Amino acid sequence: MALDDILLEAEDKMLKTEEVVQHEFSGVRTGKASPSLVENILVEVYGSQMRIRELAGITTPEPRMLLIQPWDAGTVHPIEKAIQKSNLGLNPSVDKKFIRIVLPELSTERRQEFIKVVKKMAEDGRVAIRHVRRDALEQLKKDGKAGGVTEDQVEAADKEVQKLTDQYIAKIDTHLSNKEKEIMTV
């Protein structure tokens, strides 16, 4: 594999990791309703696990309310149970064929808990980026030993991989600080 290919692959994986972390952050509540808060909750229906977004339409009719409209009325109660078990501190109420979730005001303690959750998500993202770096460095060394690549080229590529790593970790840290401010904003 050419050095450029290794670097491009590493950058692509780091970018995907950053996107995953951002998507995980969107699922953490900040006081305003967002469909991403519940869309990935798994529900036990039809003998398998399905995400709420696959079973229902999720809307925000008011800034602090989610409205879940299942396409099959028989899935209302399984969705309600899954939301209650999700450990997000949400209390769904069933209204015939709809599920309403009114988001309560967040207490300072609950905000602090959410900050701990997003810090853990960010750290997982940093670890994933470091794994990508490790894999890229191993591939570079393997290619260097196989021949056809000078030590100087391998060393320059090592530095480039480290620069990419630092860049993407900094991006995750920026996303983290923005999310912390969003969570703490009353």
C-alpha positions in Angstrom: 0.0 0.0 0.0 1.4 3.4 -0.9 2.2 5.9 1.8 -0.4 8.3 0.5 -3.1 5.6 0.6 -2.3 4.9 4.2 -2.5 8.5 5.1 -5.8 9.0 3.3 -7.3 5.9 4.9 -6.2 7.1 8.3 -7.7 10.5 7.7 -10.9 9.0 6.5 -11.3 6.8 9.6 -10.5 9.8 11.8 -13.2 11.9 10.1 -15.7 9.1 10.5 -14.8 8.8 14.2 -15.4 12.6 14.6 -18.8 12.3 12.9 -19.8 9.4 15.2 -18.8 11.5 18.3 -20.9 14.4 17.0 -23.8 12.1 16.4 -23.6 10.7 19.9 -23.4 14.2 21.3 -26.7 15.1 19.5 -28.4 12.3 21.6 -27.5 14.0 24.9 -30.3 16.2 26.1 -29.7 20.0 26.5 -33.1 21.2 27.7 -34.6 21.5 24.2 -36.4 18.7 22.4 -34.6 17.0 19.5 -35.6 13.9 17.7 -32.0 12.6 17.9 -32.6 12.2 21.6 -34.8 9.1 21.1 -34.4 8.0 17.5 -31.7 5.4 18.2 -33.4 3.8 21.3 -33.9 0.1 20.6 -37.4 -1.3 20.9 -38.3 -5.0 21.1 -41.0 -5.5 18.5 -41.9 -8.1 15.9 -39.4 -10.5 17.5 -36.4 -8.3 17.0 -34.7 -5.1 18.0 -35.6 -2.0 16.0 -34.8 1.7 16.4 -37.7 4.1 17.2 -36.9 6.0 14.0 -37.7 2.8 12.0 -41.1 2.4 13.8 -42.4 6.0 14.1 -42.3 9.6 13.0 -40.6 11.8 15.6 -41.5 15.5 15.7 -41.0 18.5 18.0 -44.4 20.4 18.1 -43.0 22.6 20.9 -39.5 23.5 22.0 -39.6 21.1 25.0 -41.9 18.4 23.7 -41.4 15.3 21.5 -44.2 13.7 19.7 -43.8 10.1 18.6 -46.3 8.8 16.1 -45.9 5.0 15.5 -46.9 3.8 12.1 -48.4 0.6 13.7 -50.6 1.3 16.7 -49.5 -2.0 18.2 -46.0 -0.7 18.8 -47.0 2.2 21.1 -46.5 0.3 24.4 -43.2 -1.3 23.4 -41.9 2.1 22.4 -43.1 3.6 25.7 -41.3 0.8 27.7 -38.1 1.2 25.7 -38.0 5.0 26.4 -38.6 4.4 30.1 -35.7 1.8 30.2 -33.4 4.1 28.2 -32.1 5.8 31.3 -32.5 9.3 29.7 -34.7 10.5 32.5 -37.7 10.8 30.2 -41.3 10.1 31.2 -43.4 9.3 28.1 -47.2 9.5 28.2 -49.4 7.6 25.9 -52.3 9.4 24.3 -54.2 6.8 22.1 -51.9 6.4 19.1 -49.3 9.0 20.1 -46.5 9.2 22.7 -45.8 12.6 24.2 -42.6 13.4 26.0 -42.4 16.7 27.8 -38.8 17.5 28.7 -38.5 18.8 32.3 -36.1 21.6 33.2 -32.7 20.2 33.9 -31.4 20.5 37.4 -27.7 21.5 37.9 -26.9 17.9 39.1 -28.5 16.4 36.0 -26.6 18.8 33.8 -23.4 17.7 35.5 -24.3 14.1 34.9 -24.8 14.8 31.2 -21.4 16.6 31.1 -19.8 13.4 32.5 -21.6 11.4 29.8 -20.3 13.6 26.9 -16.8 13.6 28.4 -16.8 9.8 28.3 -18.1 9.9 24.7 -15.3 12.3 23.8 -12.7 10.2 25.4 -14.0 7.1 23.5 -13.6 9.1 20.3 -10.0 10.2 21.2 -9.2 6.5 21.9 -10.6 5.5 18.6 -8.5 8.1 16.8 -5.4 6.9 18.6 -6.2 3.3 17.5 -6.4 4.6 13.9 -3.0 6.3 14.4 -1.5 3.1 15.8 -2.8 1.0 12.9 -1.5 3.6 10.3 2.0 3.6 12.0 2.1 -0.2 12.0 1.2 -0.2 8.3 3.9 2.4 7.6 6.5 0.3 9.4 5.5 -2.8 7.5 5.7 -1.0 4.2 9.1 0.5 5.2 10.5 -3.0 5.9 9.0 -4.5 2.8 11.2 -2.1 0.8 10.6 0.4 -1.9 10.2 3.2 0.7 13.0 5.1 2.2 13.3 5.7 6.0 13.0 9.4 5.4 9.6 8.9 3.6 8.4 6.7 6.5 9.5 9.2 9.1 7.7 12.1 7.2 4.6 9.9 6.9 4.8 9.2 10.7 4.9 12.9 11.4 1.9 13.5 9.1 -0.1 10.8 10.9 0.7 12.4 14.2 -0.4 15.8 12.8 -3.7 14.3 11.7 -4.2 12.7 15.1 -3.6 16.0 16.9 -5.9 17.8 14.5 -8.8 15.4 15.0 -8.4 15.1 18.7 -8.5 19.0 18.8 -11.7 18.9 16.8 -13.3 16.4 19.3 -12.2 18.7 22.2 -13.8 21.7 20.4 -17.1 19.7 20.0 -16.9 18.7 23.6 -16.5 22.3 24.9 -19.3 23.5 22.7 -21.6 20.7 24.0 -20.6 21.4 27.6 -21.6 25.1 27.1 -24.9 24.0 25.4 -25.7 21.7 28.4 -24.9 24.3 31.0 -27.0 27.0 29.2 -30.2 27.5 31.1 
